[in-house]
Amino acid sequence: QVRLVESGGGLAQPGGSLRLSCAVSGFKLSNYVMSWYRQGPGKERELVARISSADPPTNYADSVKGRFTITQHYAENTMYLQMNSLQPDDTAVYYCNLYNWWGQGTQVTVSS
């Protein structure tokens, strides 16, 4: 059974950083498309970042370009999202996605 578990969310101040993790079990990561989505208060779920074997291998929402970095660590079977220069508009529940599978989400709150 495939399972995705996010962690690393929490409270950050504007300008701060957080690193989200998505641990995958039941599926061996290797050149598959994985994504981070988020859903802010009163908003629809939106794509934040995607990683794959395509060229270029990563793409980002315009709102996070230059601030967020998506990576995969095959040996750890884990995907990461490094979030820097956080802004209040980044406040959301962040979800990892692998094809039809979703994690339960991790809350990120950016506030002073």
Buried (B, 14 or more C-beta within 10 A) or exposed (E): EEEBBBEBBEEBEEEBEBBBBBBBEEBEBEEBEBBBBBBBEEEEBEEBBBBBEEEEEBBBBEEBEEBBBBBBEEEEBBBBBBBBEBBEEBBBBBBBBBEEBBBEBBEBBBEE
